[in-house]
Amino acid sequence: MEFQKLLLEVGKALEKDEVKALAFLCTDLLGQNPKAMECANYLFCRLRDQDHLSVHQPHLLTELLLTIKRKHLVRKFGLTFDGATTCRLISPYRKLLYNLSEEITDKELEQVKFLLNAILPRRKLEENVSLLDIFLDMEHMDLLSDTNLDELEKVIETVCPMLRENIKKFKARPDFMFLLKIVAFPLHPIARRDNLGLLLSQENESSLENQFQAANTKNEDLGQYPMTAATRGICLIVNNQDFSKSCLRQREGTMIDERCLTDVFRWLGFEVEIRMDCTNAQILSAFQELGRKDHSQMDCVVCCVLSHGDDGVVLGVEGQPVKLRDLMEPLNGLNCPSLVEKPKLFFIQACQGNNEQRAVYIEADGSACDSVCRDAVVANDSIPADADFLLAMSTLPSFVSYREKTNGTWFVQSLCQNLVQMVPKGYDLISILTKVNADVSRRTDLGHKKKQMPQPAFSLRKKVVFPVPEGSPHSLTETSNVP
């Protein structure tokens, strides 16, 4: 009741334009047109319903108020600053657009509307239409997104050239560059990051299947990495489940993923090492220790990280980040000579943001009655320039990744099952990951509302083809719901 009263008082202290700004900043979290939320109480209720805001997790409210420069309200109502710095929930893209809108004067807004008159309907540019409204309409018409800022940049450069620097800084971010540098099989044109969950049809699924089938035939002239050692290599699994010391939820279901990964990679000939519930420093230490080992009598190395994620990072159990690049660096040719010209395979089960590939809202890292959770608080970073790396992310940049409390994560379960089914048939790893893409993209929860698309990136120079083991992993769960 006290927290509800606090929200009521905060709402009373906000101007109408500020409420609209908060709704705009929450667009990606709510999955709803913010124009319909002109009342602060309604906005806060929606955020509470979706478990983005509670007495135990007030960090989003703090972040929102700080973003709209109402710091005195944070102090007045005794809101903590700590969570707002470690649990960022508002996307940098939304903040960029909001900050641009705050810098544009009324006269410059009229110029913006004049420039956009040729591409936006006139009723979208009426006198009472704000710049945030225009941004939303541009998004709806596919003229603006976090990876498509060209039209916006042209307009800003004409109207207020000094603000173009804000856009340039955003485009220089590692997560933006990741999207431009990603090396993976192209998606069907309809399978865009912002509408995949809504529009993935049987035709699109067939397209993904065709990509998978073609992947194994187009590169027949490529060589294969040697796989002849008695021990295939070390498989390091970092499994973070207990986040009770942070503002993040427990990762229920992750032990199922750990068991499956352990069984499958042991079956493939790897020595499995497990690190449970690591802080960011402990995660980094584990990878540095792995880089100091002698891999000369091994064929490759596998690293699996199961945790919550954020922009360019995975999170330790205390909620503090460690960069993906910092995990990969100890294994590059300079730091680990015994892994030169050998494949270094990273599988990351963590969110890359808070956007959801779906039509309506879901609960974040669900309540007791919700069987499908997400690992969000974006792991976006380009892979090192060194050759022979593979970074297989469980989801696209800026999106969440789903985890079932009783069956594990969609990505890991599909990865394990497809390795077991396809390695004996002689498929290479990229073909297997393409099949994982196809499988996971078809997955939905029981309500048919949630979607996900994995994303591999690599600098491999040859095919990774594991020798066919004897038998099969004895305890790979038969209940993984992979199509």
Sequence and secondary structure as in RCSB ss.txt:
>XXXX:A:sequence
MEFQKLLLEVGKALEKDEVKALAFLCTDLLGQNPKAMECANYLFCRLRDQDHLSVHQPHLLTELLLTIKRKHLVR
KFGLTFDGATTCRLISPYRKLLYNLSEEITDKELEQVKFLLNAILPRRKLEENVSLLDIFLDMEHMDLLSDTNLD
ELEKVIETVCPMLRENIKKFKARPDFMFLLKIVAFPLHPIARRDNLGLLLSQENESSLENQFQAANTKNEDLGQY
PMTAATRGICLIVNNQDFSKSCLRQREGTMIDERCLTDVFRWLGFEVEIRMDCTNAQILSAFQELGRKDHSQMDC
VVCCVLSHGDDGVVLGVEGQPVKLRDLMEPLNGLNCPSLVEKPKLFFIQACQGNNEQRAVYIEADGSACDSVCRD
AVVANDSIPADADFLLAMSTLPSFVSYREKTNGTWFVQSLCQNLVQMVPKGYDLISILTKVNADVSRRTDLGHKK
KQMPQPAFSLRKKVVFPVPEGSPHSLTETSNVP
>XXXX:A:secstr
 HHHHHHHHHHHHS HHHHHHHHHHTHHHHTS GGG   HHHHHHHHHHTTS  SS  HHHHHHHHHTT HHHHH
HTT  SHHHHHS  S HHHHHHHHHHHH  HHHHHHHHHHGGGTS GGGG TT  HHHHHHHHHHTTS BTTB H
HHHHHHHHH GGGHHHHHHHHTSHHHHHHHH  S    TT  TTTHHHH  HHHHHHHHHHHHHHHHHTTTS B 
   SSEEEEEEEEE    TTSSS   TTHHHHHHHHHHHHHHTTEEEEEEES  HHHHHHHHHHHHHS  TTEEE
EEEEEES EETTEEE TTS EEEHHHHHGGGSTTT GGGTTS EEEEEES S SB EESS   TT  TT  EEE 
B        SSSSEEEEESS TTB  EEETTTEEHHHHHHHHHHHHHGGGT  HHHHHHHHHHHHHH   TTS E
E   EEEE  SSB      SS  TT  TT    
